[in-house]
Amino acid sequence: MRRVKSILKKTFVSISLSVLSIVAGIGAINSYAETPYKTYTVDGYGSVQETQTAYLAYETITKFGDKFLSSPSDICVTDDGEIYVADTGNARIVVGDLEGNEIKTIGEGTLVTPKGVFVTEDKHIYVADRDAQAVFEFDPDGGLLNTYTKPDSPLYGDDLTFLPIKLVVNDAGIMYVICESNTNGIVEISPAEGGTFLGYFGTNFASTSFQTILYRAILTDEQRAKMVSNIPATPDNLGIDAKGLIYTVTRGDDAQALKRLNIAGTNLIDSIERGPDIPSAVAAGNHDNVYVADQQGYIYEYNNEGELIYVFGGLDDGTQRVGLSTLVTAINVDTEDRIYILDSDKCQIQVYEPTEFTQLLHEALYLYSKGRYTESKAPLEEVLKMNSMFDYANKAMGRAYFQEENYEMALKYAKLAKDYEGYSDAYWEVRNQWLKKNIVTAILFIVALWILVKVIKFLDERKGILKGIRSWWSDKKQIRFISNLSYTKYFMKHPFDGSYGIAREGRASWSVASFMLLLFTVEYVINKYLCGFLQKTVREGRFEIFSDIGTIVIAIVFLTACNYLVCTINDGEATVKKIYTYFCYSLRPYIIITPVIFILSHVLTSNEQFLITMCQIVMIAWVLVLVVIAIKEVNDYTPGETFKVICLTIFTILILALLIFIVYVLWAQVFEFISALVGEVVYRIGY
């Protein structure tokens, strides 16, 4: 018995230790997987949303061998994994690998302040040295091959110094150099004849506001000379992809902060969404994507059209957590999609590796860019299994189905991704297919309907088959409510005579006006939440119906009350009932035209939306004309008095809204004070 107990005890201890080791292992895994930053993306509504971690902090390199970095400025990673760092503070180029081993050192004794480094496929090393005012070219072993100084060309500018800070080199050996304080653009140098200046490339444009143009037009020469010069910004950094396209980043350029320039210097990216505040570096990815580093440590990944895929990373608050930076000056990407961030302040290189989620997305991007749309769907499906709300993947899936001519599925995914352009293109094709199948049936139906109307009209003229209906309607029109309801149509067509009826003939009606307001509210709510996808301005599944109704009611009450106060002061003849009536009767064009807009929103594509815009303009203009005429005629005003009353009404509404806001704020403070006082009393009594 004692032996059995001993065996059981040992078994229990063994199991306990195993469980503890497993728990410890799980804890270690969780600790590794946890990142000190969050990853965000932009959904179809343009809002920033948190998503799965896209990149994990893989490694931090602080030295190569026994060589520490001092104020490093640039980095270049070759296809074979060698890392070239412009070690500015030590006036050298340090070459190492991902494990932190030193391979070699280049340029000692030659370089002064190397600010930029670039390595070609044949391992020629180009270094932009600001204080040496030269670009140095070294062979793979570190031997100096060429030195390129200030271009000897009048086109460069005799008064401009040559202060290179960043550069890239294309397959033909042409150098694209950013020079400090040179606002003319990127300096393009050919290696021919020891360095031939080819001109300026990718020049930024100076932004000019209307206010600046006006000032310069009216100010004297002396006053204009004192104004701040309006000159284009110098690009902060640049990169190059496998196709030879040049990427530049420029701070302060907002939507044009990132540019993708072809050989002619034309920007292929119209604009970017959610750009970095202080872009400091750019690098082309391996999947027609591009990375932009913010100086404060945030990393932005875009596709080739400038659409944001991810943003992650962040500023180190002094906790020295892995993955956070303080002063980013360079970014690079290797063949394994690892991202290298150079932190000049920390004198270190932070390496990130993509997660499975990102690898699948990159695979889909690559396949799609090569025209292999069917193959791209498989990784996209895996991405959507991990996060079905990742709108970028939904958008890519929709585009892939569109290329396969599966327009129904393209329509579905475009709607999920809020991809209005993709939805419009897919809907165009779906509509065309429907028309091809049903155009004959539709024409026959219209012809049959026309014939039916003609037959009924003919029989009514001969036999009077509709006489009973006309008699019934004539009797119903004698009812006051229906009579006044029909009068709203007359008011809409003949606003002058209609206003006279409201003022003098007893056509003002609380019930009919309220019914018109009810119809307006119902149509407004239906059109807002159930209109066609391309016209919808609210998020799917979000309804604020009570708020909408309350806003409409408050608006009409404010409008009626303020207009009555102003009209009373200005000797107007309208009563509250008449004012409320003509405001509500003026909504008749909206009530008639909105159903047409609602139907059009479900059948038109983006290229045809101008028809809806035209209807909206006509509708709003018609309502405003009715309101202005009604104010004038019902109150018996002159045109000048009418304009004055309208302006005063608007001013009164603004003042009243401001007063209500002030009262609300004061009451909120009083309520907060009373709550705090009661809480303190309760605490004191309890104590």
N, C-alpha and C positions, 0 to 999 in steps of 0.2 A: 504493500500500500504506500509506504514511504517512497519507494522507488518510482511508483506511478506519479506521485505528487511532484517528485523532482523532475521527471520528464515533462510533465505539464507546465511546470514553472519555467523550464528552459525554453520550451516551445513558445510560451507567452512572451517571454523576453525577446526571443528571436523575431516574432511577428511584430512586436512593438517597435523594435529597432528598424525593421524593414519599412513599416508605415512612416516612422519619423524621417527616414532617409528619403522616401518618396515625396513626403510633404516638403522637406527641405529642397529637394530637386525642383518641385513645382514652384516653390517660392523663388528659387534662383532663376527659373525660366521667366516668371512674371516680372522679376526685377530687371532682367535683360530686355524683355519686350517693352517695358514701360519707357516712354520717351519723355524728355522734359519739355517738349513742344507739341502742339497740335497741328494736324493737317487740315486744310480747308480747300474747298472748291466753290465754284459759282454755279447755282442751279439755273434752270431755265428762266426764272423771274429776275435774274441778275443779283440775287441775294447770296451772301457768303454763308456757306453751310459747312459744318464740320464733317469730315469723312474719315475713312480708314487711314491708318498711318501709311504714307506712300514710301517713305525712305527712313531707314534706321541708321543711327550713328554707328558706323562700322569701326572706325579707328581714328585716333588722333596722333599725328606725327609732329613731334617737337624738335627733332634733330635727325640728321643722317650720319650714322656712325658716331663720332665724337664732335661733330660740327653743329652748333646751335645756330639758329637763324637770328638776324638782327634787322628789324624793320623791313621784312620782305614785301615786295610790291606786285609780283606777278608769278604765274605758274603755267606750265605746259606739260601735259601728259601724253606720251607717245603710245602708239599701238602695242608696243612690246612691254608696256608697263613702267617705263622709266619716267621719273618725275624731275622736271627742270624747274628750279626756283630762282627767281631774281632776288638774291640776297643783298638787298640794297645797302644796308648798314655795313656789310662787310665787303662791299664792292666786288662781288663775284657771282657766278652762277653755280649753284650746288646741284648735283645730279644724284638721285637716290632711287630707291624702290619703295614699294608699298609697305615692306617690313621695316623700313627705317634704315636700311643699309646704305652706306655711301658708295657710290660708283666712281665719281670723279668730280673735280672742281675745274671750272673754266673761267678764264678771263682775269685771274689775279695778276695785278700789276698793269693791266690794260684798262679795265673798266673803272669808272669814277663813281657814278650813281646809276647803276642799271635799274631801270623802271619797268621795262617790258621784255619778255622773252618769247620766242616762237621757234619751234623745231619742225622742219619739213620732213617729208617721208624718207628722204635720203640722209637724214640726221644732220643736216646743216643747221647750225644754231644762229639765230638772228637776235641781237640784243639792242634795245632802244636805251641809249644812255643820255640822260638829260644834260648833265653838267659837262659831259664830254662833247655835247652837241653833235652826236654822231650815231649812226647805226652800224654795229659791228657784225660781221659774218664770220663764224668759226666753222671749221670742219668737224667731223664726228669725233676726232681725237682732241679737240680743243685748240687746234692751231688757227691763228688768225688768217683769214682769207682776204677779206675786203673791209674797207672802212668807207661808209657813205656819209658825207658831211652835207652842209647846206647846199641845196641845188643851185648851180650856177646858171640861173635863168631869170630874166626880168619878170616872167609870169609868176614866179614864186613871191616876189615882193622884196625890194632891196632893203626896206626898213624892218623886215621881219627876221627874227632870230630862228634858228633851227634847234628846237628843244624837244626831241622825241621822247614820248613816255609810254606809248603802247604801239604794237604793230602785229600784223599778220602777213603771211606771204602765200601767194597762190602757186599752182603747179608750174606756171611759167616763170616763177622767180620774181614776179612783180611784187614790190613791197607796198603795203598800205599802212601809213604811219600817222598816228595822232600826235600832234605837236602842241605843247603847252602854250596857251594864249593865242593860238592861231585859229581865228574864227572863220577862215575861208573854207575849211573842210578838211578832209583826210588827204594827206600828201601822198601822191601816187608816184612811185619811183621804179624805173626799170633798171635792171642790173647792167644793161648795155652801156659800153663806153665808160665804165666806172661809176655809173649812176646817172640816169637821164630822167629829168623831171617831166612826167606825163601830164601833170595838171592836178587840180583839186577834185576830190571825189566825195559824193554824198554830203554836200553842203547842207547844213540846216538853214531853215528860213527864220527870219526875225518876225516875231508875232507883233502885230500892230493893231491896237484897239481903235475904235471909232473916236474915242475921246482924244487919243494921241494925235490922230489925223486932224481933228478939229483944232487942237491947240497949235499944231505946227502951221496950220493955215492962217490963223489970226495973230500969232505972236510975231514980234519983230525978230530980226536976225540975232540981236544980242540976247533976247529972251530964249530963243531956240538953242543958242549955244550953251545956255546954262542948264538945259534939260538933260536928263540921263540919256546917254546914247542908246539907240535901239539897234543892237547888233546881234547877229545869230550866235547861239551858244555853241561852244566847242564840244564835240562828242567826248564822253568820259572814258569809254572803252569800246572795244570791238572784238569780233570773232569771225571765223570763216568756217563754212561747212564743206562737205566732200564735193559739192557741185560748184564750188567757187563763189557762192553767194556770201556777201559781207553783211554781218549783223553789227549794228551800233546801238549804244544806249546813251541817252543824254538826259541829265537831270533837269527838272523844271519844264520839260516839254509835254507833260501830262500824257494824252492819248498817243502822242508820237514819240514817247520815251524810247520805244524799241522800233528799230527799222530793219528791214530785210532788203538789201540792195542788190539789184542785178548788175551785170557788167556795164550797163549804161548809167548806173547810179539812180535808177528808178526804185522807189520804195514799193515793195510788194505787199506790205501790211498796212491796211487802211488805218487801223487804230487798234489799241489793246484795251482790254477791260481790266479794271482793278490793278493798275500798274504800281510798281514800287514807288515809295516816296523819294528815296535817294538811290537810284540805280547806279551801281558801281562796276558791274562786270556782266559779261554775256558769253555764252558758249552754246554752240550748236550740238544737239543731241544726235542719236543714231537712228531716229525714227521720224524724221521730218518734224522734230520738235526742237524747242529752244529753251534754254535756262537763263534767267536773269537773276542776279544776286543784288539784294539791297545792301547798302552799306552797314545797316544795323543787324544783318544776319538772316534776314528772310530770303527764302529762295522761291522764285516763281517759275513754274513750268507752263509753257504755252505750246499750242500746236502751230503749224506753219501759217495759219490764218490769223494768229494773234489771239485766239480764244484761250482763256485761262483753264488749265487742267488742275494744277495743284498750287498751293502756297504753304510752305512749312518753314520750320526753323524759328529763329528769334534772337532777341538781344539778351546777352548774358547780364544778369543783374548783380553780378559779383559772387555768385555761388559756385562758379567754375564748373557748371554741369556740362557734361559731354553733349555736343550737338548744338550748343548756343555760342554765338560769336559776339564780338564787340566792334570790330572795324574790318569789314570784308573789302578786299581790294582786287580779288581775282576769283574766277570760277573755271573749272574744266571738267570734262567728262571723258571716261575711258571707254574701251570697247565693251566692257561688262556693265555699262550704264551706272557705274559708280561715279558719284559727284565729289569733286575735290574743291573745298572752299579754303582760300588763303586768308587767314586772320592776321593782319599786319600788327595789330596791337598786342595780341597774345603770342605773336611769332610762332604760329603753328598752322598745320594743315588739318582740317577736319574732313574726314571721308565718310560719305553716306552710301549705303547700298539699297537698291530697290527691294520692296517687299514683293511677295507673290502677286498681290493685287496689282501693283504697278507693272510687274513683268508681263502679266496677261494683257494689260491695257496697251503696253508698248508693242507687244506682238501683234495685237489687232491693228494698231496704227501703222505698223510696218506693212502688214499684208494689204491693208486698205490703200496705202500710198502706192503700192505696186500693182493695183488693179485686181487683186485677188480677193474680191468682195465676199464670195461664198466662204472662203477659208477664214476670213476675219471674223465671221459670226461666232465660231466656236469659242475663241478666247473671250469675246464680248459676252457671250452667255455665261461664262464662268465668272466674269466680273460682276454681272448683274445678279448672279446667285449670291455673291458676297455682299452686294449693296444694290438692291433693286431701284433705289432712289438716286443713283449716281447718274445725273442727267447727261453728262458728256457721253457715257457709254450708251445710253438710250438713243442719243442723237446719232452716234456712229452706227448703231444697229439699224436705225431707220434709213440712213444714207446707204448702207450696204444693201438692204432690201430694195431700195429704190433703183440701185444699179442693176439688180437682178430682175427689175420690172415687176416685183411683187408689191404693187402699190398699196394694197389694203394693209399689209403688215407695215409698210413704210409710214402710212398714215397713223397707225396705232402708236409706233415708237416715237414719231415726231410729236404727237400730242403728249405723250408721257414726258418727253424732254423739253416741251415748250419751245420746240424748234419751228418758228413760224415760217421761215423760208422753206424748210424741208416739207412742212405740212402743206404749204401752198402748192409746191411742185407736185407732190404726190396726189393732192386733191384734184389738181388740173387733169392728171392722167386718169384718175378714177372717174371723174365727170365725163371725160371724153369717151371712155369705154361705155359708160351708161348711155350716153347720147347715141353712140353707134348702134347699141342694142335696142333702144327704145324710141328713137327719133320718129320712126314711121308711126308707131302707136300713139305718140304724143300729138303728132300732126292730125291723125285721124280723130283723136279725142277732141281737139280744138275745133276741127271742122264740124264734127257731130254736135258739139255744144252750140256752135254758131247757128247751125241749121235748126236746132231745138228752140233757140231763142226766137228765130225768125218765124217758126211755125206757131209758137205760142202767141207772138205778137199778131200774126195774121188771124188766128182763131179768135183772139180778143177783139180785134176790129170787126170781125164778122159775127161772132157769136156772143161776145162779151163774157168770156169764161173767167176773167179776172175782176168782174164787176163786184162780186161779193167781197173780195179781198180789199178792193179800193174803198168800198162802203164801210167795211169794218175799220180800216185805218183812218178814214175820215172821222168816224165816231171817236176813236181813241185820241185823235189829235185835239179833241175838245177838252180833254183832261189837262188841267193847268200845268202839271209837272211835265207831261209829254210835249205840250205846246212850247214851254220854255226851253225844254231840251232841244227841240227842233230849231228854236230861235238861235241857239249857239252856232248853228251852221250859217244862218243868215248873218249873224254878227261877224263870223269869220270872213265871209265874202264881201260884206258891205259894212265895214267897221264904223263909218261915220253915221249912217242911219241906225245901225245896231246900237251904237252908244247912245243915240237919242232915245231909243226904246228903253234902255236901261235907266236913263235919267228921267224920262217924262212919261213913259207908257207902262210902267209897272212891270218891266221885264226882269227886274232884279229878283233873285230867288235864292234863299239860303240853301234849300234842298237841292236844286239843280246845280248850283255852284259847288256844293260839297260833293255831289255825285261826279262832277267833272274832275274835281281834285282826287277823288277816289280812283277814277279811271286812270288818271295821270300816274298816281302812285303805283297801281297794279302794273301798268305797262312799264314804268321805270324799273321796278324790281325784276320783272320777267326779263326785260331786255338786258339788264345788268348781269344777271346770273345764268341765263339760258341762251344768250345770243351765240352766234357762231364762234368757233375757236379763235379765228383771226381777229375778231373784234372784242374778245373778252379782255377786261382790264383787271379782273380780280382772280385770286388764286382758286384753283379747283378745290371744292369741298369746304370753302370758307364762306359762310353766310352771315351777313349783318343786317338782316331784314328789319328788325325792330329799330336799329340805329338809323337805317335809311328812312323809315316811316317817320320817326321822330324828327329827323332833320328836315324833311319836307314840311311837316306840320309847323315846326318852329319857324321855318323860313316864311311860310305864308302868313303866319300870325305877325311876325316882325314886319313884313312888307306891308300888310294891311294897316297895322297900328301906326307905323311911322308915316306912311303916306297920308293917313287920316289926320294925324297931328299937323303935318306940314300944310295940307290942303286947308285945314281949319284956320290956321294962322294966316294963310294967303287968300282968304275969302273964297275958298272953293265951295261948291254946292253939293258935293258928294257926301253921302252918309257912309257909315261903316259897312252897311249892307251892300250899298252900290259899289264901294271900292272892292270889297271881297268878291263881289259878283264879277266885275270886269277883269280882275286878275285871274279868276278861275275860268271864265269864258275864253280868255286869251290863250288858254292851254289847248284849245280845240285843234290847232294845226299839229301840235305834238301828238295828240291822241290819234290823229288820222295817219300821220306819216310814220310814226314809230313802228307799227306793224309791218310796213313796207321795208323799213330798215332791218327789222328783225329777220324777215324772210331772206332779204339780200345777203345778210351776214352768214347765212347757212349755205349759200350757193355761189358766192363770189370768191375768187382767189385774190392774192395780194395785189396783182397788177390791175385788178378791177375795183379795188377799194375806193377809188376816187368817186364812184357812183354813190356810195354810202356817204362819203364826205360832202358831196354836193347836196344830197338830201338833208343832211344835218344842217348845213349852212342855210338852205331855204327854210327849213323848219324853225330854226332859231331866229332868223331875220323876220319871219312872218309873225312869230309870237311877240317880238319886241315892237314891231310896227303896230300891232293890235293894242299893246299896252300903252304906247305913247299916244295913239289916237284916242283911246278911251279916257286917259287922264285929261286930255285937252277938252274933249267934247262933253264929258259928264260934268266936269267942273267949270265949263264955259270959260276956258283960258285962251289967251293968245299964244302963238308959238313961243314967244319969248318967255312968257309966264310958265308955260309947260316945261321948257328946258330948265328954268330955275327951280321949279318944284321937284323935278326928277333928281337934280343934283342935290338939293336939300334932303330929299328922301334917302338917297344913298348915304349922305353924311350922317343923318340921324341914325340910320341902321348901324353904322360903324361906331358912333358914340355910345349907343345903347349896348352894343356887344362888348365894348370896352368896359362900361360900367358893370355889366353882369360879370365879366371876368374878374374885375377888381373885388367885387362883393364875394365872389366864389373863393378867391385867394384869401381874403381876410377871414371869411368864415372857416376856411380850412385851418388857418392858423389858430383861430379861437378854439375850434374843436380839438386841435392837437394840444393846446394849452390846458383845456379842461380835462382831457384824457390823462395828461401827465400829472395834473394836480390830483385827480381822483386816485390814480395809481400810487402817488406818494402818500396820500392819506391812508389808503388801504394798507400800504407797507408799514407806515408808522403804527397804525392800530394793531396790526399783526405782530409787530416787533414788541 
